[in-house]
Amino acid sequence: MSIESSKKINFSSEDVRKFASERFGTLKKLADAMGVSQPNLTQSLKGVRPFGALWRERLTDLGFFEWLNPDNKELIKDELIKDSPIVKAESKNGCFLDIDGALELSNTPASRMAQLIGVTPATFAAWQNGTATPTPDQLAALFNQVVALALSARTNRETKEATAQVG
């Protein structure tokens, strides 16, 4: 599996522990195979240190991602890493979206934004309070709508300022 494909796969600390147990017998042997110390690996598994790009590369080299999902070589999932200490600290469901910031930037009420991106106000509210996460397509629609509205507001403001200077 390519490094690019492995970047799109969710995995948890528990997945790494199972892989170590099945393929290497112990975490110490997995750490040796990865070229890291066992305490360093343990800290990452406990969430003290996040799994970064180098970790993914080393796990890819060891066949972790093929082991994780042998049926689908081109697996694409949400690009969030389960159990990441950074993401976990942000919200209950493992995703942090600054919906309030998006609404402020676009200068649009939440109910109108929900309508513009094609979701119910209740769904949008769930994203806002962190109890639900948008799909990648919904997230793209939200992002595109916020950018379009923010650029539109900026263009309108600049046009008004230019007209005021001329007149």
Rosetta constraint file for C-alpha pairs under 8 A:
AtomPair CA 1 CA 5 HARMONIC 6.49 0.50
AtomPair CA 1 CA 6 HARMONIC 6.82 0.50
AtomPair CA 1 CA 60 HARMONIC 7.14 0.50
AtomPair CA 1 CA 65 HARMONIC 7.31 0.50
AtomPair CA 1 CA 66 HARMONIC 6.84 0.50
AtomPair CA 1 CA 73 HARMONIC 6.43 0.50
AtomPair CA 1 CA 74 HARMONIC 7.61 0.50
AtomPair CA 2 CA 6 HARMONIC 6.30 0.50
AtomPair CA 2 CA 60 HARMONIC 7.73 0.50
AtomPair CA 3 CA 7 HARMONIC 6.36 0.50
AtomPair CA 3 CA 56 HARMONIC 7.66 0.50
AtomPair CA 3 CA 57 HARMONIC 6.42 0.50
AtomPair CA 3 CA 60 HARMONIC 6.79 0.50
AtomPair CA 4 CA 8 HARMONIC 7.24 0.50
AtomPair CA 5 CA 9 HARMONIC 7.20 0.50
AtomPair CA 5 CA 74 HARMONIC 6.46 0.50
AtomPair CA 5 CA 75 HARMONIC 6.96 0.50
AtomPair CA 5 CA 76 HARMONIC 7.13 0.50
AtomPair CA 6 CA 56 HARMONIC 7.08 0.50
AtomPair CA 6 CA 60 HARMONIC 6.92 0.50
AtomPair CA 6 CA 65 HARMONIC 6.53 0.50
AtomPair CA 7 CA 56 HARMONIC 7.20 0.50
AtomPair CA 7 CA 79 HARMONIC 7.25 0.50
AtomPair CA 8 CA 75 HARMONIC 7.48 0.50
AtomPair CA 8 CA 76 HARMONIC 5.47 0.50
AtomPair CA 8 CA 77 HARMONIC 5.75 0.50
AtomPair CA 8 CA 78 HARMONIC 6.64 0.50
AtomPair CA 8 CA 79 HARMONIC 5.01 0.50
AtomPair CA 8 CA 80 HARMONIC 7.92 0.50
AtomPair CA 9 CA 65 HARMONIC 7.72 0.50
AtomPair CA 9 CA 75 HARMONIC 6.78 0.50
AtomPair CA 9 CA 76 HARMONIC 6.15 0.50
AtomPair CA 9 CA 77 HARMONIC 5.57 0.50
AtomPair CA 9 CA 78 HARMONIC 7.23 0.50
AtomPair CA 9 CA 79 HARMONIC 6.61 0.50
AtomPair CA 9 CA 81 HARMONIC 7.56 0.50
AtomPair CA 10 CA 77 HARMONIC 6.57 0.50
AtomPair CA 10 CA 78 HARMONIC 6.96 0.50
AtomPair CA 10 CA 79 HARMONIC 6.73 0.50
AtomPair CA 10 CA 80 HARMONIC 6.21 0.50
AtomPair CA 10 CA 81 HARMONIC 4.86 0.50
AtomPair CA 10 CA 82 HARMONIC 5.95 0.50
AtomPair CA 11 CA 15 HARMONIC 6.18 0.50
AtomPair CA 11 CA 16 HARMONIC 7.71 0.50
AtomPair CA 11 CA 81 HARMONIC 5.85 0.50
AtomPair CA 11 CA 82 HARMONIC 5.64 0.50
AtomPair CA 12 CA 16 HARMONIC 6.67 0.50
AtomPair CA 12 CA 81 HARMONIC 6.95 0.50
AtomPair CA 12 CA 82 HARMONIC 5.08 0.50
AtomPair CA 12 CA 83 HARMONIC 5.65 0.50
AtomPair CA 12 CA 84 HARMONIC 7.79 0.50
AtomPair CA 13 CA 17 HARMONIC 6.27 0.50
AtomPair CA 13 CA 44 HARMONIC 7.95 0.50
AtomPair CA 13 CA 45 HARMONIC 4.96 0.50
AtomPair CA 13 CA 46 HARMONIC 7.38 0.50
AtomPair CA 13 CA 83 HARMONIC 6.90 0.50
AtomPair CA 14 CA 18 HARMONIC 6.19 0.50
AtomPair CA 14 CA 45 HARMONIC 7.88 0.50
AtomPair CA 15 CA 19 HARMONIC 6.16 0.50
AtomPair CA 15 CA 68 HARMONIC 7.50 0.50
AtomPair CA 16 CA 20 HARMONIC 6.09 0.50
AtomPair CA 16 CA 45 HARMONIC 7.82 0.50
AtomPair CA 16 CA 64 HARMONIC 7.87 0.50
AtomPair CA 17 CA 21 HARMONIC 6.17 0.50
AtomPair CA 17 CA 27 HARMONIC 7.09 0.50
AtomPair CA 18 CA 22 HARMONIC 6.07 0.50
AtomPair CA 19 CA 23 HARMONIC 5.75 0.50
AtomPair CA 19 CA 24 HARMONIC 7.55 0.50
AtomPair CA 19 CA 64 HARMONIC 6.90 0.50
AtomPair CA 19 CA 67 HARMONIC 7.56 0.50
AtomPair CA 20 CA 24 HARMONIC 5.06 0.50
AtomPair CA 20 CA 25 HARMONIC 6.03 0.50
AtomPair CA 20 CA 26 HARMONIC 5.77 0.50
AtomPair CA 20 CA 27 HARMONIC 5.58 0.50
AtomPair CA 20 CA 29 HARMONIC 7.70 0.50
AtomPair CA 20 CA 30 HARMONIC 5.61 0.50
AtomPair CA 21 CA 25 HARMONIC 4.34 0.50
AtomPair CA 21 CA 26 HARMONIC 5.38 0.50
AtomPair CA 21 CA 27 HARMONIC 7.08 0.50
AtomPair CA 24 CA 29 HARMONIC 5.75 0.50
AtomPair CA 24 CA 30 HARMONIC 5.79 0.50
AtomPair CA 25 CA 29 HARMONIC 7.00 0.50
AtomPair CA 26 CA 30 HARMONIC 6.52 0.50
AtomPair CA 27 CA 31 HARMONIC 6.04 0.50
AtomPair CA 27 CA 38 HARMONIC 6.81 0.50
AtomPair CA 27 CA 41 HARMONIC 7.93 0.50
AtomPair CA 28 CA 32 HARMONIC 6.21 0.50
AtomPair CA 28 CA 37 HARMONIC 7.79 0.50
AtomPair CA 28 CA 38 HARMONIC 5.31 0.50
AtomPair CA 29 CA 33 HARMONIC 6.16 0.50
AtomPair CA 30 CA 34 HARMONIC 6.14 0.50
AtomPair CA 31 CA 35 HARMONIC 6.06 0.50
AtomPair CA 31 CA 36 HARMONIC 5.15 0.50
AtomPair CA 31 CA 37 HARMONIC 5.76 0.50
AtomPair CA 31 CA 38 HARMONIC 5.26 0.50
AtomPair CA 31 CA 41 HARMONIC 6.30 0.50
AtomPair CA 32 CA 36 HARMONIC 6.01 0.50
AtomPair CA 32 CA 37 HARMONIC 6.84 0.50
AtomPair CA 32 CA 38 HARMONIC 7.54 0.50
AtomPair CA 33 CA 62 HARMONIC 7.81 0.50
AtomPair CA 34 CA 58 HARMONIC 5.82 0.50
AtomPair CA 34 CA 59 HARMONIC 7.32 0.50
AtomPair CA 34 CA 62 HARMONIC 7.65 0.50
AtomPair CA 36 CA 40 HARMONIC 6.64 0.50
AtomPair CA 36 CA 41 HARMONIC 6.87 0.50
AtomPair CA 37 CA 41 HARMONIC 6.42 0.50
AtomPair CA 38 CA 42 HARMONIC 6.03 0.50
AtomPair CA 39 CA 43 HARMONIC 6.11 0.50
AtomPair CA 40 CA 44 HARMONIC 6.50 0.50
AtomPair CA 41 CA 45 HARMONIC 6.26 0.50
AtomPair CA 42 CA 46 HARMONIC 6.12 0.50
AtomPair CA 43 CA 47 HARMONIC 6.22 0.50
AtomPair CA 43 CA 48 HARMONIC 5.09 0.50
AtomPair CA 43 CA 49 HARMONIC 5.86 0.50
AtomPair CA 44 CA 48 HARMONIC 5.63 0.50
AtomPair CA 44 CA 49 HARMONIC 4.54 0.50
AtomPair CA 44 CA 50 HARMONIC 5.70 0.50
AtomPair CA 44 CA 51 HARMONIC 6.29 0.50
AtomPair CA 45 CA 49 HARMONIC 7.86 0.50
AtomPair CA 47 CA 83 HARMONIC 7.47 0.50
AtomPair CA 47 CA 84 HARMONIC 6.49 0.50
AtomPair CA 47 CA 85 HARMONIC 5.13 0.50
AtomPair CA 48 CA 85 HARMONIC 7.13 0.50
AtomPair CA 49 CA 85 HARMONIC 7.65 0.50
AtomPair CA 50 CA 84 HARMONIC 6.16 0.50
AtomPair CA 50 CA 85 HARMONIC 6.46 0.50
AtomPair CA 50 CA 86 HARMONIC 7.24 0.50
AtomPair CA 51 CA 55 HARMONIC 5.67 0.50
AtomPair CA 51 CA 56 HARMONIC 7.12 0.50
AtomPair CA 51 CA 84 HARMONIC 7.51 0.50
AtomPair CA 52 CA 56 HARMONIC 6.46 0.50
AtomPair CA 53 CA 57 HARMONIC 6.18 0.50
AtomPair CA 54 CA 58 HARMONIC 6.19 0.50
AtomPair CA 55 CA 59 HARMONIC 6.07 0.50
AtomPair CA 56 CA 60 HARMONIC 5.94 0.50
AtomPair CA 57 CA 61 HARMONIC 6.23 0.50
AtomPair CA 58 CA 62 HARMONIC 6.41 0.50
AtomPair CA 59 CA 63 HARMONIC 6.40 0.50
AtomPair CA 59 CA 64 HARMONIC 5.25 0.50
AtomPair CA 59 CA 65 HARMONIC 7.20 0.50
AtomPair CA 60 CA 64 HARMONIC 5.64 0.50
AtomPair CA 60 CA 65 HARMONIC 5.99 0.50
AtomPair CA 63 CA 67 HARMONIC 6.15 0.50
AtomPair CA 64 CA 68 HARMONIC 6.01 0.50
AtomPair CA 65 CA 69 HARMONIC 6.33 0.50
AtomPair CA 65 CA 70 HARMONIC 7.86 0.50
AtomPair CA 66 CA 70 HARMONIC 4.89 0.50
AtomPair CA 66 CA 73 HARMONIC 6.98 0.50
AtomPair CA 69 CA 73 HARMONIC 7.50 0.50
AtomPair CA 69 CA 75 HARMONIC 7.72 0.50
AtomPair CA 78 CA 136 HARMONIC 7.05 0.50
AtomPair CA 80 CA 87 HARMONIC 7.92 0.50
AtomPair CA 80 CA 94 HARMONIC 7.54 0.50
AtomPair CA 80 CA 95 HARMONIC 7.41 0.50
AtomPair CA 81 CA 87 HARMONIC 7.88 0.50
AtomPair CA 82 CA 94 HARMONIC 6.97 0.50
AtomPair CA 83 CA 87 HARMONIC 7.51 0.50
AtomPair CA 83 CA 88 HARMONIC 6.17 0.50
AtomPair CA 83 CA 94 HARMONIC 7.49 0.50
AtomPair CA 84 CA 88 HARMONIC 5.73 0.50
AtomPair CA 84 CA 94 HARMONIC 7.93 0.50
AtomPair CA 85 CA 89 HARMONIC 6.04 0.50
AtomPair CA 86 CA 90 HARMONIC 6.84 0.50
AtomPair CA 87 CA 91 HARMONIC 7.09 0.50
AtomPair CA 87 CA 94 HARMONIC 5.38 0.50
AtomPair CA 87 CA 95 HARMONIC 5.99 0.50
AtomPair CA 87 CA 96 HARMONIC 6.81 0.50
AtomPair CA 88 CA 92 HARMONIC 6.80 0.50
AtomPair CA 88 CA 93 HARMONIC 7.47 0.50
AtomPair CA 88 CA 94 HARMONIC 4.99 0.50
AtomPair CA 88 CA 95 HARMONIC 7.40 0.50
AtomPair CA 89 CA 94 HARMONIC 7.93 0.50
AtomPair CA 90 CA 94 HARMONIC 7.02 0.50
AtomPair CA 90 CA 95 HARMONIC 6.73 0.50
AtomPair CA 90 CA 96 HARMONIC 5.38 0.50
AtomPair CA 91 CA 95 HARMONIC 5.93 0.50
AtomPair CA 91 CA 96 HARMONIC 5.83 0.50
AtomPair CA 91 CA 130 HARMONIC 5.93 0.50
AtomPair CA 92 CA 130 HARMONIC 6.42 0.50
AtomPair CA 92 CA 131 HARMONIC 6.80 0.50
AtomPair CA 93 CA 130 HARMONIC 6.67 0.50
AtomPair CA 93 CA 131 HARMONIC 6.41 0.50
AtomPair CA 93 CA 132 HARMONIC 6.91 0.50
AtomPair CA 93 CA 133 HARMONIC 7.35 0.50
AtomPair CA 95 CA 130 HARMONIC 7.54 0.50
AtomPair CA 95 CA 133 HARMONIC 6.81 0.50
AtomPair CA 96 CA 130 HARMONIC 7.36 0.50
AtomPair CA 97 CA 127 HARMONIC 7.52 0.50
AtomPair CA 97 CA 128 HARMONIC 7.42 0.50
AtomPair CA 97 CA 130 HARMONIC 7.85 0.50
AtomPair CA 98 CA 102 HARMONIC 6.31 0.50
AtomPair CA 98 CA 128 HARMONIC 7.67 0.50
AtomPair CA 99 CA 103 HARMONIC 6.14 0.50
AtomPair CA 99 CA 127 HARMONIC 7.48 0.50
AtomPair CA 99 CA 128 HARMONIC 5.54 0.50
AtomPair CA 100 CA 104 HARMONIC 6.12 0.50
AtomPair CA 100 CA 128 HARMONIC 7.25 0.50
AtomPair CA 101 CA 105 HARMONIC 6.00 0.50
AtomPair CA 102 CA 106 HARMONIC 6.09 0.50
AtomPair CA 102 CA 146 HARMONIC 6.18 0.50
AtomPair CA 103 CA 107 HARMONIC 5.66 0.50
AtomPair CA 103 CA 108 HARMONIC 5.43 0.50
AtomPair CA 103 CA 109 HARMONIC 6.56 0.50
AtomPair CA 103 CA 110 HARMONIC 6.71 0.50
AtomPair CA 103 CA 113 HARMONIC 7.72 0.50
AtomPair CA 103 CA 146 HARMONIC 7.44 0.50
AtomPair CA 104 CA 108 HARMONIC 6.94 0.50
AtomPair CA 105 CA 146 HARMONIC 7.13 0.50
AtomPair CA 105 CA 150 HARMONIC 5.98 0.50
AtomPair CA 106 CA 146 HARMONIC 5.25 0.50
AtomPair CA 106 CA 147 HARMONIC 7.25 0.50
AtomPair CA 106 CA 149 HARMONIC 5.10 0.50
AtomPair CA 106 CA 150 HARMONIC 4.63 0.50
AtomPair CA 106 CA 153 HARMONIC 7.63 0.50
AtomPair CA 107 CA 149 HARMONIC 7.74 0.50
AtomPair CA 107 CA 150 HARMONIC 7.51 0.50
AtomPair CA 108 CA 112 HARMONIC 6.53 0.50
AtomPair CA 108 CA 113 HARMONIC 6.30 0.50
AtomPair CA 109 CA 113 HARMONIC 6.26 0.50
AtomPair CA 110 CA 114 HARMONIC 6.13 0.50
AtomPair CA 110 CA 121 HARMONIC 7.31 0.50
AtomPair CA 110 CA 124 HARMONIC 7.36 0.50
AtomPair CA 110 CA 125 HARMONIC 7.81 0.50
AtomPair CA 111 CA 115 HARMONIC 6.34 0.50
AtomPair CA 111 CA 121 HARMONIC 5.38 0.50
AtomPair CA 111 CA 124 HARMONIC 7.89 0.50
AtomPair CA 112 CA 116 HARMONIC 6.15 0.50
AtomPair CA 113 CA 117 HARMONIC 6.29 0.50
AtomPair CA 113 CA 142 HARMONIC 8.00 0.50
AtomPair CA 114 CA 118 HARMONIC 6.03 0.50
AtomPair CA 114 CA 119 HARMONIC 5.16 0.50
AtomPair CA 114 CA 120 HARMONIC 5.93 0.50
AtomPair CA 114 CA 121 HARMONIC 5.48 0.50
AtomPair CA 114 CA 124 HARMONIC 5.80 0.50
AtomPair CA 115 CA 119 HARMONIC 6.06 0.50
AtomPair CA 115 CA 120 HARMONIC 6.82 0.50
AtomPair CA 115 CA 121 HARMONIC 7.39 0.50
AtomPair CA 116 CA 145 HARMONIC 7.52 0.50
AtomPair CA 117 CA 138 HARMONIC 7.27 0.50
AtomPair CA 117 CA 141 HARMONIC 5.85 0.50
AtomPair CA 117 CA 142 HARMONIC 6.12 0.50
AtomPair CA 117 CA 145 HARMONIC 7.17 0.50
AtomPair CA 119 CA 123 HARMONIC 6.30 0.50
AtomPair CA 119 CA 124 HARMONIC 6.67 0.50
AtomPair CA 120 CA 124 HARMONIC 6.35 0.50
AtomPair CA 121 CA 125 HARMONIC 6.03 0.50
AtomPair CA 122 CA 126 HARMONIC 6.22 0.50
AtomPair CA 123 CA 127 HARMONIC 6.45 0.50
AtomPair CA 123 CA 132 HARMONIC 7.57 0.50
AtomPair CA 124 CA 128 HARMONIC 6.25 0.50
AtomPair CA 125 CA 129 HARMONIC 6.25 0.50
AtomPair CA 126 CA 130 HARMONIC 5.99 0.50
AtomPair CA 126 CA 131 HARMONIC 5.19 0.50
AtomPair CA 126 CA 132 HARMONIC 5.20 0.50
AtomPair CA 126 CA 133 HARMONIC 7.77 0.50
AtomPair CA 127 CA 131 HARMONIC 6.23 0.50
AtomPair CA 127 CA 132 HARMONIC 5.02 0.50
AtomPair CA 127 CA 133 HARMONIC 5.59 0.50
AtomPair CA 127 CA 134 HARMONIC 6.87 0.50
AtomPair CA 134 CA 138 HARMONIC 5.43 0.50
AtomPair CA 134 CA 139 HARMONIC 5.60 0.50
AtomPair CA 135 CA 139 HARMONIC 6.04 0.50
AtomPair CA 136 CA 140 HARMONIC 6.10 0.50
AtomPair CA 137 CA 141 HARMONIC 6.19 0.50
AtomPair CA 138 CA 142 HARMONIC 6.14 0.50
AtomPair CA 139 CA 143 HARMONIC 6.10 0.50
AtomPair CA 140 CA 144 HARMONIC 6.00 0.50
AtomPair CA 141 CA 145 HARMONIC 6.00 0.50
AtomPair CA 142 CA 146 HARMONIC 6.11 0.50
AtomPair CA 143 CA 147 HARMONIC 6.19 0.50
AtomPair CA 144 CA 148 HARMONIC 6.03 0.50
AtomPair CA 145 CA 149 HARMONIC 6.05 0.50
AtomPair CA 146 CA 150 HARMONIC 5.99 0.50
AtomPair CA 147 CA 151 HARMONIC 6.01 0.50
AtomPair CA 148 CA 152 HARMONIC 5.98 0.50
AtomPair CA 149 CA 153 HARMONIC 6.11 0.50
AtomPair CA 150 CA 154 HARMONIC 6.19 0.50
AtomPair CA 151 CA 155 HARMONIC 6.07 0.50
AtomPair CA 152 CA 156 HARMONIC 6.17 0.50
AtomPair CA 153 CA 157 HARMONIC 6.15 0.50
AtomPair CA 154 CA 158 HARMONIC 6.15 0.50
AtomPair CA 155 CA 159 HARMONIC 6.07 0.50
AtomPair CA 156 CA 160 HARMONIC 6.21 0.50
AtomPair CA 157 CA 161 HARMONIC 6.21 0.50
AtomPair CA 158 CA 162 HARMONIC 6.12 0.50
AtomPair CA 159 CA 163 HARMONIC 6.10 0.50
AtomPair CA 160 CA 164 HARMONIC 6.10 0.50
AtomPair CA 161 CA 165 HARMONIC 6.28 0.50
AtomPair CA 162 CA 166 HARMONIC 6.32 0.50
AtomPair CA 163 CA 167 HARMONIC 6.01 0.50
